[in-house]
């Protein structure tokens, strides 16, 4: 049974990003000690990019054997390669181009000018197959029941409307129970066409981290931790096999429901 989520509250967004970067370094090192490689799912947006900037600047980052880290994405804006709106483009600028990664272990989601053309469903199927190939290369029993590799950490920002990845309230993607990656059309946040991991894929991760900073996220955090359903409150549907951490600043934590496993941080 999945453990209840833990909530860690930091004084502000900067301290949140610094602490999350340090936590991620430790988690990747632990994974590599255990299995030789690590798998991480990156998130974009304000908080994800802040974390990556802090990680890039951390002297402790060299404790990780980056050549043996697989980098995946939770979702992507379905726009051309190199577009500044792509999560991949931002991640490369903030972090990835500064690390000695193995290019074969960096797994961006397809772009709209890729081999599938302007077809997000075909792009989603292509990424699902890439995940499945990585899963088949693992030792049997490591992964969590569907054809994705053993994500050690999957990180997601929480939107003001409670969306995570590109799983928006009430859109078809939140109902998906089998496929690991789907195309999204008509997203309420531009651009409207996207590719996203689904709940079946997200829930295979050992650890899921949900990041939120700022007063505009307080209502979404309250709903996500308040026992709502995943269809109406997608953040409530994102949880890990081992741990689920909500990493917040004080402003985002201002409306927390009572009785949570809350850990205050300086």
DRENSE-21842 format. One line per 3 residues: number of its first residue (from 1); their letters; for each residue x, y, z of N, C-alpha, C. Coordinates in nm, 4 decimals. Layout:
<palums>
NUM> A> X:Y:Z:X:Y:Z:X:Y:Z | ...
</palums>
This chain:
<palums>
1> XXX> 0.0850:-0.1203:0.0000:0.0000:0.0000:0.0000:0.0881:0.1247:0.0000 | 0.0502:0.2264:-0.0780:0.1285:0.3485:-0.0872:0.1245:0.4244:0.0448 | 0.2417:0.4705:0.0879:0.2492:0.5480:0.2115:0.1825:0.6834:0.1908
4> XXX> 0.1260:0.7410:0.2968:0.0672:0.8746:0.2828:0.1739:0.9765:0.2466 | 0.1363:1.0829:0.1781:0.2362:1.1814:0.1372:0.2963:1.2542:0.2564 | 0.4226:1.2931:0.2399:0.4900:1.3790:0.3364:0.4987:1.5193:0.2776
7> XXX> 0.4852:1.6182:0.3623:0.4881:1.7575:0.3194:0.6064:1.8266:0.3850 | 0.6920:1.8861:0.3036:0.8088:1.9568:0.3540:0.7957:2.1031:0.3132 | 0.7961:2.1908:0.4108:0.7717:2.3327:0.3866:0.8999:2.4113:0.4088
10> XXX> 0.9396:2.4872:0.3071:1.0588:2.5727:0.3138:1.0157:2.7195:0.3212 | 1.1075:2.8033:0.3657:1.0721:2.9429:0.3902:1.0309:3.0163:0.2633 | 1.0977:2.9876:0.1528:1.0652:3.0569:0.0282:1.1042:2.9687:-0.0897
13> XXX> 1.0754:3.0168:-0.2103:1.1007:2.9386:-0.3293:1.2466:2.9110:-0.3551 | 1.3326:3.0057:-0.3198:1.4760:2.9843:-0.3404:1.5277:2.8705:-0.2535 | 1.4906:2.8728:-0.1257:1.5329:2.7647:-0.0365:1.4707:2.6316:-0.0774
16> XXX> 1.3487:2.6351:-0.1269:1.2867:2.5137:-0.1775:1.3689:2.4543:-0.2911 | 1.4075:2.5367:-0.3882:1.4853:2.4872:-0.5015:1.6210:2.4340:-0.4576 | 1.6868:2.5053:-0.3653:1.8178:2.4599:-0.3178:1.8071:2.3265:-0.2448
19> XXX> 1.7078:2.3147:-0.1570:1.6920:2.1916:-0.0800:1.6521:2.0754:-0.1702 | 1.5653:2.1001:-0.2678:1.5234:1.9934:-0.3582:1.6403:1.9465:-0.4438 | 1.7252:2.0392:-0.4871:1.8434:2.0000:-0.5647:1.9362:1.9121:-0.4820
22> XXX> 1.9593:1.9503:-0.3564:2.0442:1.8689:-0.2688:1.9824:1.7319:-0.2444 | 1.8518:1.7293:-0.2259:1.7820:1.6020:-0.2039:1.7943:1.5125:-0.3271 | 1.7834:1.5724:-0.4453:1.7921:1.4941:-0.5678:1.9314:1.4340:-0.5855
25> XXX> 2.0340:1.5104:-0.5564:2.1700:1.4561:-0.5652:2.1831:1.3325:-0.4767 | 2.1374:1.3430:-0.3544:2.1455:1.2295:-0.2615:2.0669:1.1104:-0.3142 | 1.9495:1.1356:-0.3667:1.8648:1.0256:-0.4147:1.9274:0.9558:-0.5355
28> XXX> 1.9888:1.0313:-0.6267:2.0528:0.9711:-0.7427:2.1755:0.8901:-0.7023 | 2.2533:0.9428:-0.6088:2.3702:0.8673:-0.5609:2.3252:0.7366:-0.4972 | 2.2234:0.7413:-0.4147:2.1730:0.6197:-0.3509:2.1277:0.5176:-0.4551
31> XXX> 2.0597:0.5641:-0.5589:2.0129:0.4729:-0.6638:2.1302:0.4089:-0.7363 | 2.2334:0.4877:-0.7626:2.3485:0.4321:-0.8329:2.4265:0.3337:-0.7467 | 2.4336:0.3579:-0.6181:2.4969:0.2621:-0.5283:2.4209:0.1295:-0.5312
34> XXX> 2.2899:0.1371:-0.5358:2.2069:0.0165:-0.5322:2.2059:-0.0588:-0.6642 | 2.2016:0.0161:-0.7789:2.1780:-0.0511:-0.9062:2.2736:-0.0107:-1.0172 | 2.3622:0.0836:-0.9927:2.4584:0.1239:-1.0944:2.4109:0.2354:-1.1844
37> XXX> 2.2807:0.2494:-1.2010:2.2230:0.3556:-1.2832:2.1091:0.4202:-1.2060 | 2.0647:0.5341:-1.2533:1.9495:0.6018:-1.1949:1.8616:0.6534:-1.3076 | 1.7326:0.6630:-1.2800:1.6355:0.7176:-1.3747:1.5631:0.8325:-1.3068
40> XXX> 1.5616:0.9493:-1.3719:1.4944:1.0658:-1.3166:1.4001:1.1229:-1.4213 | 1.2835:1.1673:-1.3768:1.1860:1.2343:-1.4633:1.1874:1.3823:-1.4275 | 1.2218:1.4660:-1.5255:1.2314:1.6100:-1.5024:1.0970:1.6775:-1.5254
43> XXX> 1.0814:1.7899:-1.4600:0.9654:1.8755:-1.4809:1.0137:2.0145:-1.5208 | 0.9321:2.0838:-1.5982:0.9654:2.2206:-1.6366:0.8941:2.3203:-1.5484 | 0.8675:2.4361:-1.6037:0.7965:2.5381:-1.5284:0.8864:2.6119:-1.4309
46> XXX> 0.8255:2.7024:-1.3586:0.8974:2.7921:-1.2680:0.9794:2.7161:-1.1646 | 0.9165:2.6200:-1.0996:0.9857:2.5514:-0.9913:1.0841:2.4466:-1.0422 | 1.0468:2.3769:-1.1481:1.1397:2.2803:-1.2045:1.2654:2.3455:-1.2574
49> XXX> 1.2514:2.4583:-1.3259:1.3688:2.5278:-1.3782:1.4549:2.5845:-1.2657 | 1.3924:2.6320:-1.1590:1.4686:2.6819:-1.0453:1.5511:2.5696:-0.9813 | 1.4914:2.4528:-0.9676:1.5651:2.3378:-0.9139:1.6845:2.3053:-1.0021
52> XXX> 1.6639:2.3032:-1.1333:1.7747:2.2692:-1.2233:1.8867:2.3722:-1.2164 | 1.8523:2.5000:-1.2035:1.9561:2.6022:-1.1892:2.0381:2.5785:-1.0633 | 1.9721:2.5471:-0.9534:2.0442:2.5216:-0.8289:2.1312:2.3963:-0.8398
55> XXX> 2.0803:2.2958:-0.9054:2.1573:2.1735:-0.9226:2.2820:2.1992:-1.0076 | 2.2669:2.2779:-1.1128:2.3809:2.3087:-1.1987:2.4909:2.3824:-1.1230 | 2.4519:2.4626:-1.0229:2.5484:2.5434:-0.9496:2.6023:2.4740:-0.8241
58> XXX> 2.5502:2.3580:-0.7910:2.5887:2.2918:-0.6661:2.7224:2.2196:-0.6805 | 2.8185:2.2453:-0.5916:2.9445:2.1703:-0.5962:2.9226:2.0210:-0.5724 | 2.8153:1.9865:-0.5021:2.7882:1.8459:-0.4710:2.7381:1.7682:-0.5918
61> XXX> 2.7065:1.8358:-0.7016:2.6518:1.7641:-0.8173:2.7495:1.6595:-0.8698 | 2.8801:1.6801:-0.8484:2.9798:1.5869:-0.9004:2.9842:1.4560:-0.8231 | 2.9053:1.4453:-0.7169:2.8932:1.3166:-0.6479:2.8148:1.2164:-0.7319
64> XXX> 2.7374:1.2644:-0.8267:2.6574:1.1787:-0.9136:2.7415:1.1373:-1.0343 | 2.7323:1.0117:-1.0739:2.7934:0.9635:-1.1978:2.6937:0.9922:-1.3101 | 2.7031:1.1102:-1.3663:2.6023:1.1553:-1.4613:2.5994:1.0723:-1.5886
67> XXX> 2.7075:1.0065:-1.6215:2.7092:0.9222:-1.7408:2.6176:0.8012:-1.7266 | 2.5748:0.7735:-1.6033:2.4856:0.6603:-1.5789:2.3523:0.7060:-1.5187 | 2.3069:0.8229:-1.5629:2.1742:0.8732:-1.5257:2.0894:0.8813:-1.6521
70> XXX> 1.9755:0.8132:-1.6498:1.8767:0.8264:-1.7569:1.7861:0.9449:-1.7241 | 1.7693:1.0333:-1.8215:1.6867:1.1529:-1.8043:1.5620:1.1395:-1.8915 | 1.4473:1.1484:-1.8267:1.3176:1.1416:-1.8937:1.2393:1.2698:-1.8650
73> XXX> 1.1278:1.2874:-1.9344:1.0410:1.4024:-1.9102:0.8998:1.3560:-1.8779 | 0.8327:1.4321:-1.7904:0.6950:1.4013:-1.7550:0.5953:1.4480:-1.8591 | 0.6295:1.5544:-1.9314:0.5437:1.6017:-2.0389:0.6231:1.6956:-2.1262
76> XXX> 0.5622:1.7322:-2.2383:0.6300:1.8218:-2.3307:0.5274:1.8998:-2.4111 | 0.5613:2.0246:-2.4397:0.4811:2.1052:-2.5314:0.5119:2.0560:-2.6727 | 0.4090:2.0263:-2.7508:0.4286:1.9677:-2.8830:0.4501:2.0790:-2.9844
79> XXX> 0.5722:2.1284:-2.9841:0.6179:2.2360:-3.0710:0.7499:2.1908:-3.1338 | 0.8049:2.2661:-3.2294:0.9261:2.2195:-3.2980:1.0474:2.2080:-3.2059 | 1.1422:2.1259:-3.2467:1.2680:2.1092:-3.1747:1.3366:2.2440:-3.1561
82> XXX> 1.3906:2.2651:-3.0367:1.4608:2.3884:-3.0087:1.3724:2.5053:-2.9731 | 1.2413:2.4898:-2.9823:1.1510:2.5978:-2.9439:1.1727:2.6311:-2.7965 | 1.1812:2.7597:-2.7619:1.2058:2.7960:-2.6222:1.0959:2.7512:-2.5267
85> XXX> 0.9772:2.7182:-2.5776:0.8709:2.6706:-2.4895:0.8871:2.5230:-2.4534 | 0.9712:2.4506:-2.5239:0.9874:2.3083:-2.4925:1.0585:2.2901:-2.3587 | 1.0088:2.1979:-2.2786:1.0761:2.1654:-2.1530:1.2183:2.1172:-2.1778
88> XXX> 1.2369:2.0420:-2.2853:1.3715:1.9948:-2.3180:1.4667:2.1116:-2.3416 | 1.4234:2.2098:-2.4196:1.5083:2.3248:-2.4493:1.5490:2.3952:-2.3207 | 1.4543:2.4173:-2.2321:1.4829:2.4848:-2.1056:1.5752:2.4005:-2.0174
91> XXX> 1.5517:2.2699:-2.0122:1.6350:2.1832:-1.9282:1.7782:2.1791:-1.9783 | 1.7969:2.1767:-2.1093:1.9334:2.1768:-2.1626:2.0046:2.3067:-2.1259 | 1.9344:2.4185:-2.1362:1.9970:2.5472:-2.1054:2.0286:2.5603:-1.9571
94> XXX> 1.9377:2.5151:-1.8724:1.9550:2.5321:-1.7278:2.0525:2.4312:-1.6680 | 2.0554:2.3088:-1.7226:2.1279:2.2021:-1.6535:2.1989:2.1044:-1.7462 | 2.1275:2.0439:-1.8380:2.1796:1.9247:-1.9052:2.3061:1.9513:-1.9847
97> XXX> 2.3152:2.0669:-2.0504:2.4352:2.0971:-2.1292:2.5573:2.1218:-2.0415 | 2.5382:2.1298:-1.9107:2.6485:2.1537:-1.8177:2.6957:2.0250:-1.7494 | 2.6350:1.9124:-1.7853:2.6663:1.7861:-1.7193:2.7276:1.6873:-1.8178
100> XXX> 2.8149:1.5967:-1.7698:2.8747:1.4949:-1.8573:2.7821:1.3748:-1.8759 | 2.6673:1.4002:-1.9359:2.5679:1.2956:-1.9572:2.6041:1.2087:-2.0774 | 2.5554:1.0866:-2.0763:2.5616:1.0002:-2.1932:2.4450:1.0388:-2.2840
103> XXX> 2.4696:1.0895:-2.4050:2.3581:1.1326:-2.4905:2.2542:1.0244:-2.5140 | 2.2950:0.8988:-2.5131:2.2007:0.7891:-2.5346:2.1065:0.7712:-2.4168 | 2.1417:0.8298:-2.3024:2.0590:0.8180:-2.1825:1.9694:0.9401:-2.1619
106> XXX> 1.9695:1.0338:-2.2544:1.8818:1.1508:-2.2481:1.7657:1.1249:-2.3437 | 1.6445:1.1243:-2.2910:1.5277:1.0770:-2.3651:1.4224:1.1868:-2.3779 | 1.4437:1.2848:-2.4663:1.3415:1.3887:-2.4838:1.2178:1.3331:-2.5531
109> XXX> 1.1043:1.3919:-2.5218:0.9825:1.3569:-2.5938:0.9884:1.4132:-2.7352 | 0.9242:1.3459:-2.8312:0.9289:1.3928:-2.9699:0.8734:1.5339:-2.9863 | 0.9244:1.6022:-3.0886:0.8796:1.7370:-3.1227:0.7858:1.7317:-3.2414
112> XXX> 0.7191:1.8417:-3.2666:0.6202:1.8456:-3.3747:0.6839:1.8427:-3.5127 | 0.8160:1.8663:-3.5226:0.8848:1.8553:-3.6504:0.9655:1.7259:-3.6585 | 0.9305:1.6289:-3.5748:0.9990:1.5010:-3.5736:0.9424:1.4048:-3.6766
115> XXX> 0.9817:1.2768:-3.6681:0.9410:1.1787:-3.7700:0.7914:1.1519:-3.7749 | 0.7183:1.1859:-3.6691:0.5741:1.1622:-3.6676:0.4941:1.2794:-3.7213 | 0.5646:1.3859:-3.7613:0.4934:1.5037:-3.8078:0.4119:1.5646:-3.6960
118> XXX> 0.3125:1.6374:-3.7342:0.2304:1.7094:-3.6353:0.1191:1.6186:-3.5815 | 0.1606:1.5055:-3.5218:0.0668:1.4038:-3.4733:0.1048:1.3670:-3.3300 | 0.0436:1.4318:-3.2302:0.0847:1.4055:-3.0926:0.0572:1.2631:-3.0469
121> XXX> -0.0463:1.1988:-3.1038:-0.0742:1.0614:-3.0641:0.0370:0.9673:-3.1106 | 0.0853:0.9868:-3.2336:0.1961:0.9053:-3.2825:0.3234:0.9342:-3.2031 | 0.3453:1.0608:-3.1682:0.4625:1.0959:-3.0869:0.4535:1.0297:-2.9503
124> XXX> 0.3349:1.0269:-2.8924:0.3171:0.9621:-2.7623:0.3463:0.8132:-2.7720 | 0.2987:0.7492:-2.8781:0.3259:0.6061:-2.8955:0.4745:0.5796:-2.9120 | 0.5441:0.6691:-2.9807:0.6889:0.6538:-2.9974:0.7598:0.6630:-2.8623
127> XXX> 0.7189:0.7567:-2.7792:0.7840:0.7710:-2.6487:0.7495:0.6523:-2.5586 | 0.6277:0.6034:-2.5686:0.5901:0.4851:-2.4905:0.6775:0.3664:-2.5274 | 0.7083:0.3508:-2.6547:0.7952:0.2406:-2.6963:0.9374:0.2606:-2.6454
130> XXX> 0.9851:0.3852:-2.6410:1.1184:0.4098:-2.5859:1.1232:0.3741:-2.4376 | 1.0193:0.4092:-2.3657:1.0101:0.3698:-2.2252:1.0083:0.2177:-2.2109 | 0.9328:0.1510:-2.2969:0.9219:0.0057:-2.2889:1.0561:-0.0619:-2.3178
133> XXX> 1.1307:-0.0092:-2.4131:1.2636:-0.0672:-2.4418:1.3545:-0.0556:-2.3203 | 1.3512:0.0602:-2.2548:1.4334:0.0782:-2.1352:1.3887:-0.0158:-2.0241 | 1.2576:-0.0364:-2.0136:1.2060:-0.1265:-1.9109:1.2509:-0.2694:-1.9364
136> XXX> 1.2495:-0.3119:-2.0636:1.2875:-0.4497:-2.0959:1.4347:-0.4766:-2.0681 | 1.5163:-0.3706:-2.0640:1.6586:-0.3875:-2.0379:1.6898:-0.4044:-1.8902 | 1.5906:-0.3828:-1.8044:1.6130:-0.3900:-1.6609:1.6006:-0.5326:-1.6087
139> XXX> 1.6519:-0.5523:-1.4886:1.6339:-0.6796:-1.4205:1.4860:-0.7015:-1.3908 | 1.4312:-0.8195:-1.4235:1.2893:-0.8436:-1.3941:1.2585:-0.8196:-1.2462 | 1.1439:-0.7593:-1.2226:1.1019:-0.7324:-1.0857:1.1368:-0.5942:-1.0356
142> XXX> 1.2227:-0.5204:-1.1101:1.2603:-0.3868:-1.0636:1.1493:-0.2857:-1.0855 | 1.0774:-0.2995:-1.1954:0.9823:-0.1946:-1.2297:0.8462:-0.2221:-1.1687 | 0.7579:-0.1243:-1.1831:0.6344:-0.1250:-1.1065:0.5117:-0.1763:-1.1761
145> XXX> 0.5232:-0.2668:-1.2732:0.4049:-0.3318:-1.3259:0.3624:-0.2902:-1.4648 | 0.4084:-0.1781:-1.5183:0.3804:-0.1392:-1.6554:0.5128:-0.1159:-1.7260 | 0.5055:-0.0964:-1.8580:0.6275:-0.0922:-1.9382:0.6953:0.0444:-1.9345
148> XXX> 0.7451:0.0792:-1.8192:0.8327:0.1946:-1.8040:0.9489:0.1516:-1.7145 | 1.0637:0.2154:-1.7264:1.1762:0.1787:-1.6399:1.1505:0.2190:-1.4952 | 1.2396:0.1782:-1.4087:1.2246:0.2067:-1.2656:1.2669:0.3501:-1.2376
151> XXX> 1.1723:0.4430:-1.2483:1.2026:0.5814:-1.2159:1.2384:0.5894:-1.0672 | 1.3556:0.6416:-1.0378:1.3928:0.6612:-0.8977:1.3238:0.7834:-0.8400 | 1.3197:0.8903:-0.9185:1.2490:1.0125:-0.8796:1.1745:1.0648:-1.0017
154> XXX> 1.0468:1.0925:-0.9854:0.9685:1.1595:-1.0883:0.9172:1.2897:-1.0281 | 0.9569:1.4013:-1.0859:0.9243:1.5328:-1.0312:0.8176:1.6011:-1.1167 | 0.7268:1.6710:-1.0499:0.6182:1.7395:-1.1187:0.5880:1.8711:-1.0489
157> XXX> 0.5747:1.9760:-1.1273:0.5197:2.0991:-1.0737:0.3687:2.0863:-1.0628 | 0.3103:2.1617:-0.9722:0.1653:2.1624:-0.9522:0.1114:2.2957:-1.0030 | 0.0212:2.2902:-1.0995:-0.0364:2.4127:-1.1528:-0.1451:2.4695:-1.0640
160> XXX> -0.1781:2.5965:-1.0800:-0.2860:2.6564:-0.9992:-0.4199:2.5861:-1.0156 | -0.4392:2.5169:-1.1276:-0.5629:2.4417:-1.1506:-0.5498:2.2958:-1.1065 | -0.4399:2.2628:-1.0394:-0.4046:2.1294:-0.9876:-0.3481:2.0366:-1.0938
163> XXX> -0.3184:2.0845:-1.2145:-0.2622:1.9925:-1.3138:-0.1194:1.9552:-1.2771 | -0.0814:1.8342:-1.3152:0.0568:1.7874:-1.3089:0.0913:1.7308:-1.4454 | 0.2210:1.7408:-1.4844:0.2593:1.7091:-1.6213:0.1619:1.7844:-1.7135
166> XXX> 0.1032:1.7149:-1.8134:-0.0036:1.7780:-1.8916:-0.1331:1.7021:-1.8694 | -0.1547:1.6648:-1.7433:-0.2798:1.6024:-1.7000:-0.3662:1.7105:-1.6372 | -0.4600:1.7611:-1.7159:-0.5450:1.8718:-1.6727:-0.6801:1.8183:-1.6254
169> XXX> -0.7429:1.8862:-1.5291:-0.8714:1.8381:-1.4768:-0.9723:1.8111:-1.5876 | -1.0308:1.6904:-1.5811:-1.1434:1.6500:-1.6656:-1.1072:1.6225:-1.8115 | -0.9839:1.6491:-1.8560:-0.9493:1.6173:-1.9937:-0.9295:1.4661:-2.0087
172> XXX> -0.9400:1.4128:-2.1305:-0.9350:1.2671:-2.1482:-0.8121:1.1994:-2.0882 | -0.6978:1.2666:-2.0863:-0.5750:1.2015:-2.0390:-0.5847:1.1556:-1.8943 | -0.6631:1.2228:-1.8108:-0.6703:1.1831:-1.6698:-0.7498:1.0547:-1.6504
175> XXX> -0.8231:1.0135:-1.7534:-0.8999:0.8893:-1.7453:-0.8206:0.7684:-1.7952 | -0.7031:0.7916:-1.8537:-0.6268:0.6823:-1.9144:-0.5808:0.5829:-1.8085 | -0.6101:0.4550:-1.8313:-0.5782:0.3509:-1.7329:-0.4784:0.2484:-1.7845
178> XXX> -0.4407:0.2556:-1.9128:-0.3516:0.1537:-1.9689:-0.2282:0.2126:-2.0341 | -0.2454:0.3059:-2.1258:-0.1288:0.3600:-2.1963:-0.0415:0.4415:-2.1013 | 0.0893:0.4406:-2.1262:0.1833:0.5126:-2.0400:0.2073:0.6560:-2.0870
181> XXX> 0.1820:0.6834:-2.2136:0.2018:0.8173:-2.2704:0.0865:0.8448:-2.3660 | 0.0331:0.9652:-2.3622:-0.0758:1.0015:-2.4531:-0.0531:1.1420:-2.5072 | -0.1164:1.1701:-2.6200:-0.1220:1.3055:-2.6715:-0.2344:1.3822:-2.6047
184> XXX> -0.2159:1.5117:-2.5928:-0.3165:1.5991:-2.5318:-0.3497:1.7090:-2.6319 | -0.4777:1.7279:-2.6566:-0.5247:1.8365:-2.7423:-0.6207:1.9234:-2.6610 | -0.6178:2.0510:-2.6872:-0.7107:2.1407:-2.6196:-0.6745:2.1699:-2.4760
187> XXX> -0.5456:2.1644:-2.4418:-0.5049:2.1982:-2.3056:-0.5437:2.3430:-2.2756 | -0.5919:2.3708:-2.1537:-0.6333:2.5076:-2.1211:-0.5158:2.6033:-2.1059 | -0.3954:2.5500:-2.0943:-0.2753:2.6325:-2.0837:-0.1983:2.6211:-2.2142
190> XXX> -0.1636:2.7327:-2.2785:-0.0941:2.7225:-2.4066:0.0493:2.6691:-2.3887 | 0.0991:2.6022:-2.4932:0.0297:2.5642:-2.6161:-0.0696:2.4513:-2.5906 | -0.1746:2.4429:-2.6718:-0.2823:2.3485:-2.6411:-0.2508:2.2031:-2.6729
193> XXX> -0.1481:2.1779:-2.7535:-0.1157:2.0412:-2.7925:0.0114:1.9972:-2.7219 | 0.0043:1.8801:-2.6572:0.1130:1.8340:-2.5716:0.1236:1.6818:-2.5766 | 0.2294:1.6315:-2.5136:0.2483:1.4883:-2.4910:0.2767:1.4710:-2.3427
196> XXX> 0.2186:1.3691:-2.2801:0.2334:1.3561:-2.1353:0.2401:1.2112:-2.0903 | 0.3139:1.1862:-1.9825:0.2988:1.0616:-1.9097:0.1589:1.0566:-1.8489 | 0.1105:0.9367:-1.8273:-0.0196:0.9160:-1.7655:-0.0024:0.8706:-1.6206
199> XXX> -0.1129:0.8609:-1.5496:-0.1054:0.8117:-1.4122:-0.0467:0.6712:-1.4022 | -0.0808:0.5763:-1.4921:-0.0170:0.4450:-1.4805:0.1349:0.4509:-1.4854 | 0.1917:0.5404:-1.5652:0.3371:0.5542:-1.5710:0.3905:0.6258:-1.4478
202> XXX> 0.3264:0.7337:-1.4083:0.3732:0.8122:-1.2942:0.3774:0.7273:-1.1678 | 0.2778:0.6455:-1.1486:0.2653:0.5699:-1.0237:0.3617:0.4528:-1.0128 | 0.4384:0.4256:-1.1176:0.5428:0.3233:-1.1065:0.6694:0.3784:-1.0425
205> XXX> 0.6827:0.5109:-1.0342:0.8046:0.5702:-0.9788:0.8212:0.5322:-0.8327 | 0.9444:0.5079:-0.7934:0.9709:0.4834:-0.6519:0.9327:0.6052:-0.5692 | 0.9804:0.7220:-0.6113:0.9502:0.8465:-0.5414:0.8860:0.9438:-0.6390
208> XXX> 0.7774:1.0056:-0.5987:0.7165:1.1158:-0.6728:0.7282:1.2407:-0.5879 | 0.7828:1.3480:-0.6490:0.7958:1.4758:-0.5800:0.7075:1.5770:-0.6505 | 0.6259:1.6481:-0.5730:0.5395:1.7525:-0.6247:0.5886:1.8859:-0.5718
211> XXX> 0.6236:1.9763:-0.6610:0.6835:2.1039:-0.6241:0.5835:2.2170:-0.6444 | 0.5737:2.3041:-0.5447:0.4854:2.4200:-0.5570:0.5395:2.5331:-0.4718 | 0.5496:2.6506:-0.5305:0.5931:2.7697:-0.4583:0.5081:2.8870:-0.5023
214> XXX> 0.4733:2.9724:-0.4071:0.3970:3.0925:-0.4381:0.2531:3.0833:-0.3923 | 0.1967:3.1986:-0.3578:0.0602:3.2043:-0.3068:-0.0422:3.1580:-0.4099 | -0.0092:3.1695:-0.5394:-0.1031:3.1268:-0.6425:-0.1210:2.9755:-0.6466
217> XXX> -0.0338:2.9015:-0.5748:-0.0452:2.7554:-0.5718:-0.1137:2.7038:-0.4453 | -0.1458:2.7914:-0.3511:-0.1965:2.7460:-0.2216:-0.3275:2.6697:-0.2350 | -0.4181:2.7188:-0.3170:-0.5454:2.6506:-0.3336:-0.5285:2.5134:-0.3974
220> XXX> -0.4390:2.5038:-0.4965:-0.4139:2.3754:-0.5615:-0.3522:2.2757:-0.4643 | -0.2613:2.3226:-0.3792:-0.2001:2.2350:-0.2793:-0.3062:2.1846:-0.1823 | -0.3936:2.2728:-0.1387:-0.5009:2.2317:-0.0469:-0.5884:2.1236:-0.1098
223> XXX> -0.6243:2.1426:-0.2356:-0.7085:2.0436:-0.3026:-0.6332:1.9126:-0.3251 | -0.5055:1.9243:-0.3640:-0.4281:1.8048:-0.3926:-0.4062:1.7174:-0.2717 | -0.3975:1.7795:-0.1553:-0.3750:1.7053:-0.0310:-0.5032:1.6833:0.0486
226> XXX> -0.6145:1.7264:-0.0059:-0.7397:1.7209:0.0693:-0.8281:1.6017:0.0408 | -0.7746:1.5034:-0.0339:-0.8523:1.3828:-0.0570:-0.9401:1.3859:-0.1797 | -0.9173:1.4809:-0.2709:-0.9972:1.4884:-0.3920:-0.9635:1.3773:-0.4892
229> XXX> -1.0495:1.3581:-0.5890:-1.0275:1.2571:-0.6906:-0.9336:1.3056:-0.7989 | -0.8627:1.2113:-0.8629:-0.7610:1.2464:-0.9606:-0.8187:1.3082:-1.0873 | -0.9426:1.2779:-1.1212:-1.0013:1.3339:-1.2424:-1.0224:1.4839:-1.2273
232> XXX> -1.0748:1.5255:-1.1138:-1.0978:1.6678:-1.0883:-0.9735:1.7375:-1.0345 | -0.8877:1.6637:-0.9639:-0.7679:1.7197:-0.9004:-0.6495:1.6302:-0.9379 | -0.5917:1.6487:-1.0565:-0.4864:1.5572:-1.0993:-0.3686:1.5458:-1.0030
235> XXX> -0.3356:1.6532:-0.9322:-0.2243:1.6441:-0.8377:-0.2481:1.5377:-0.7320 | -0.3742:1.5111:-0.7000:-0.4056:1.4083:-0.6013:-0.3790:1.2684:-0.6545 | -0.3703:1.2545:-0.7872:-0.3485:1.1234:-0.8476:-0.2043:1.0895:-0.8740
238> XXX> -0.1124:1.1806:-0.8428:0.0304:1.1575:-0.8662:0.0953:1.1137:-0.7365 | 0.1338:0.9885:-0.7287:0.1995:0.9383:-0.6077:0.2952:0.8255:-0.6443 | 0.3921:0.8020:-0.5562:0.4950:0.7041:-0.5831:0.4710:0.5714:-0.5145
241> XXX> 0.5440:0.4701:-0.5602:0.5333:0.3370:-0.4988:0.5899:0.3357:-0.3579 | 0.6934:0.4171:-0.3343:0.7601:0.4164:-0.2044:0.7327:0.5436:-0.1263 | 0.7566:0.6583:-0.1893:0.7392:0.7865:-0.1222:0.6696:0.8852:-0.2140
244> XXX> 0.5894:0.9718:-0.1540:0.5336:1.0876:-0.2233:0.5645:1.2091:-0.1373 | 0.6393:1.3040:-0.1951:0.6796:1.4235:-0.1219:0.6183:1.5462:-0.1879 | 0.5564:1.6280:-0.1072:0.5129:1.7601:-0.1518:0.6156:1.8595:-0.0984
247> XXX> 0.6885:1.9236:-0.1886:0.7944:2.0175:-0.1531:0.7425:2.1576:-0.1797 | 0.7202:2.2333:-0.0720:0.6476:2.3595:-0.0791:0.7273:2.4732:-0.0169 | 0.6898:2.5961:-0.0540:0.7325:2.7094:0.0270:0.6149:2.7516:0.1155
250> XXX> 0.6401:2.8455:0.2061:0.5360:2.8822:0.3034:0.4114:2.9387:0.2370 | 0.4312:3.0124:0.1291:0.3149:3.0721:0.0629:0.2257:2.9640:0.0030 | 0.2850:2.8642:-0.0601:0.2063:2.7559:-0.1189:0.1422:2.6683:-0.0120
253> XXX> 0.2021:2.6663:0.1073:0.1517:2.5830:0.2170:0.0509:2.6560:0.3053 | 0.0077:2.7746:0.2652:-0.0737:2.8572:0.3542:-0.2119:2.7995:0.3826 | -0.2603:2.7090:0.2972:-0.3952:2.6551:0.3165:-0.3938:2.5041:0.3380
256> XXX> -0.2860:2.4509:0.3922:-0.2771:2.3064:0.4089:-0.3900:2.2526:0.4961 | -0.4492:2.1396:0.4582:-0.5484:2.0792:0.5456:-0.4812:2.0254:0.6722 | -0.5546:2.0155:0.7827:-0.4960:1.9671:0.9085:-0.4665:1.8175:0.9022
259> XXX> -0.3764:1.7751:0.9933:-0.3516:1.6329:1.0105:-0.2552:1.5712:0.9121 | -0.1789:1.6521:0.8392:-0.0845:1.5977:0.7422:0.0498:1.5650:0.8073 | 0.1242:1.4774:0.7407:0.2606:1.4464:0.7803:0.3516:1.5605:0.7342
262> XXX> 0.3538:1.6668:0.8119:0.4235:1.7912:0.7715:0.5576:1.8006:0.8407 | 0.6609:1.8301:0.7600:0.7964:1.8459:0.8108:0.8386:1.9884:0.7820 | 0.8582:2.0687:0.8858:0.9006:2.2076:0.8667:1.0502:2.2104:0.8397
265> XX> 1.0924:2.2946:0.7481:1.2335:2.3111:0.7186:1.2716:2.4550:0.7484 | 1.3931:2.4790:0.7943:1.4335:2.6165:0.8247:1.4206:2.7061:0.7033
</palums>
